[in-house]
Amino acid sequence: MFTACLPLLVKTLVMFGRNANAADPRPESAVSTGVGVAGLLGLFAWIAIARQYGMDGPYSALAACFACAVPMVIWSLLKDKVHLRPSTGIDWNNPKPFKETIDVSIVKLAGLWATWGIIAVIYCVGRWYWTGQYQFSMQMMETVAPWLLAISVPYVMFMDRFFVEPRDGAWHFGQFLMGFSSWGRSDEYSVEEIHHHLRAWAVKGFFLAFMISIVPGGFGDLVRLDINEILGNPVAIAHWLIIAMFVVDVQFATVGYLLTMKPLDAHIRTANPYLSGWVAALICYPPFLLMGNNGPLDYHVNTADWAYWLEGQTTILWIWGGLLVFLTGVYAWATVAFGLRFSNLTHRGILTHGPYGWTKHPAYVAKNAYWWLATMPFLVTSDSFTDMVRNAALMAVVTGVYYWRAKTEEKHLLADPAYKEYAEWMDRNGPIPRMVNWTKRKIGWWTPDQGREPEVHPAE
């Protein structure tokens, strides 16, 4: 029965999908496919080296980030030539005299260092940053901080000569801190620019510490894996393939938070300005995580995983495990597609390629489907009907949280005409959006004449 459903699902997606043609081409993606492929090759090469020499420690895991990042940077600069795009705000052909930009650079450095100081204070005060896996992040931050301060001086002073407008959010924040009011000054600071600057660094400060903290775990397990021990075991094979997919996801995401740089066109255009977007995202991560053990949305109470419930059904185990690996692969693919640009709560260019040609939110769709199929919250070991209903209801709420996250992200990105163009193209050509819209029309929830204002169509 299950095997019969897979062809039906594929047939349904193909039916609702529509190949783009010359009359309706897919909007150009801000990132090329080659960037992600280059990163994968670099990452796989380092994993092979680490396995060969038994390098399974946390520093080897961080080196994997470097091995993943370098090929992507090279591809981006030499093949895609991202540093020449107008969206970088850089004019390499017309450098300004140093004496014209030195004052701007000093103010900018003041704003930048003050921002880092605020983040450092939050790290110091937040007790959770000094326990568990976060301790590794803090160790890395302490090691890198002096070097970052030293490198920032020549970097800022050099780059300001080439920026079309060097007075960015850091400069405006520096102006504010130095006490320059807007009374009678032509170089006044902008409160809006300061807010953008602080939001962008809040995203980077919060998520980078988390990403670095989880880099070592799965990587070390993958390096130590004895492949001979899992051959022929569908559960073990699925388990380790899933771990491998999560390693890919974590590595690419960490690189994305590290390389928010204008010369790579990977800078943050805007960070989500809506409180609802921040709340929806932060409750999915520690220390605000609601879905973890003993959290208010913990749907794991008295559950067992898929292997427990399907034990002894070898054929179904292979199929179920394959489906979970596929879903995790889509999830990882959605991160790889970002190349150097992954980060939550930000706009760093619109993606239209890869899984983003099927749905606007492939990672959310894949991970929620994975959770339902892997955890099976509607089955419990306690034989309690209450636990079954409660777990299933809480899992549904978690899925609703990700729907909410998707909606807040769309609300943010729709400020960019490029995203509006992409969203409209997806309505016409994307298999999942077309299927969703067809369903909503059938039940009378949505009609085409509603248009896209003020909010486009709900996230899938």
C-alpha positions, 0 to 999 in steps of 0.5 A: 500500500505504501509503495503504491502511494509513492508513484501517486505522490510523484504523479500528483506533483508532476501534474501540478508542476509546469515546466517554465518556457520562454514565455514564462521563464523562472526568475533568476536566482541570486545564487548559482547551483555551482556554488553549492556543488563546489561546497559539497565537493570541498566538504566531502573531500575533508570528511574523507581525509578526516576519516582516513586519519581519524580526525574526529575532534571539534577542530577538525569539524571547524576545519570542515567549515573552511573546506566547505567555504573556500571552494564556494568563495572561489566559485563565487568570485571567479565563475559567478563574479559576485563581487562585481554585482551592483547589489554589493554597493562596491565600485572597484574601478573608482576608489576614493582617496584615503583622506576622504574616507578615513573619518567615515572608517573611524566612526564605522569602526566605533559602531562596529566594535560597540556592536561586538561589545554588546554581543560580548556582554550578552554572551557573558550574562547569558548563563546558557552560553557557558554550559553544555555544547555552547562552551565550545562556541565561547572558547572559539569566540574568545580565541578569535575576538582579538584577531577579529578586532585587529583585522577589522581596521585594515578591512574597513579602511580598505573597503570604505574606499570602494563603497559607493556609500560607505556610511552603512548601519555601523557608521550610523550607530557610531555617529549615534554613540559619539553623540552627533545629533541631527541638529544642523548637521548634514551627516546626521545618523539614521535611526532606521539604519541603526535598527537595521544594523542592530537587527542584522547583528542580533541574528548573526550573534544569536545563531552563529553561537548556536551553529558553532556549538553543534558543528562537532557532534554529527561530524565526529560521529560520521568520521568514526562510523564503521561502514561495515557494521551497518551494511544490510541493516535498513535502520542503521543505513537510514540513521547514518545517511540522515546524520550525514545530511544533517552534517551537510546542513550544519556545515553550510549554515555555519559558513553562511553565518560566518561570511556575511560580507559585501565583497561576496554579495552575501551581506544581509540586505535586511533583517526581519523587522517584524516581532512576530517573525522573531518570536516564531523563529526564536522559539525553535532554538535554545534557550527559547526552544519550546519543542525540546524535552519537557518543553510546552510543545514536547511531543515525544512523551512516551513515544518510540521512533519509526524503527520500533513500530516497524520492527520485523517488517524488513521491506517497510523498514527499507521504504520508510527509511528511504523516505526519511533519508529523502526528506532529510536530503531535501532539507539539506539541499534547501540549505546547500542551495543558499551557498554562502548566504544561509541565515534565519530572519534575513534577506540576502538575495532571492533563491529560485533554483533547486528545491525552491522551484518546487516550493517556497519553503522546502526546508520547512515542508521536508523537516515537518514531514520528517518529524511526523514520519520519524516520531509517529506521535500518534503512537505511544508505548504507554497505551494511553489514548491521552498521550496519543492525542496530546502528542499528535496535537502538539506535533500539529502545533509545531507544524503550525509554528513553522507555517507561521514562520513561513508566513512572517518570512514571506511578509518580510521578503515581499518588500523586495519586488524580486521576491514578489516576482518569484512568488507569482511565478511559483503560483503559476509553475510551482507544483506544491503552490499550485496544488495548494491553490487548487485545493483552496479554490475547491474549498472556497478559501482563495480565489485568483482575483484576490491578488497578492495584496496585502499578503500573497498566498500562505506558505505551503 
